[in-house]
Amino acid sequence: MSKASQQNSSTDGNGVSVIHTQAHSSGLQQVPQLVPVSPGGGGKAVPPSKQGKKNSFVDRNSDEYRQRRERNNMAVKKSRLKSKQKAQDTLQRVNQLKEENERLEAKIKLLTKELSVLKDLFLEHAHNFADNVQPVGTEPTTADPESSAQ
């Protein structure tokens, strides 16, 4: 530690080591550490939410136990029903999308055929039009009696 800060360690009633640090003149801070205080060391510290439950005996005939089990069973049922419903909804959506995909593929085939027919018509018309059009700047080769007489 530096000269500017000091550190003191103590243990609270829950078996959690707390480090008290005083840095400069900022005051005392408590930083909880999950460090076991057992003399042998090692092992894991128990979080505060689990501390009171470790040594308690569960009486399976008590009203509290039965109520907790009933609530848990209802929650499990609700969760499973929700999961089943979600799976059914997903399956229904998959089937809808498959049908829509089939319709769209049929539409693509129809439009492709229509495009092919229209393209053929256009090319035939363009070919016939090109055969009937004279190039620009050329005169017709028909004999015109008035133009040759002059």
Disulfide bonds with the S-S distance in Angstrom:
none
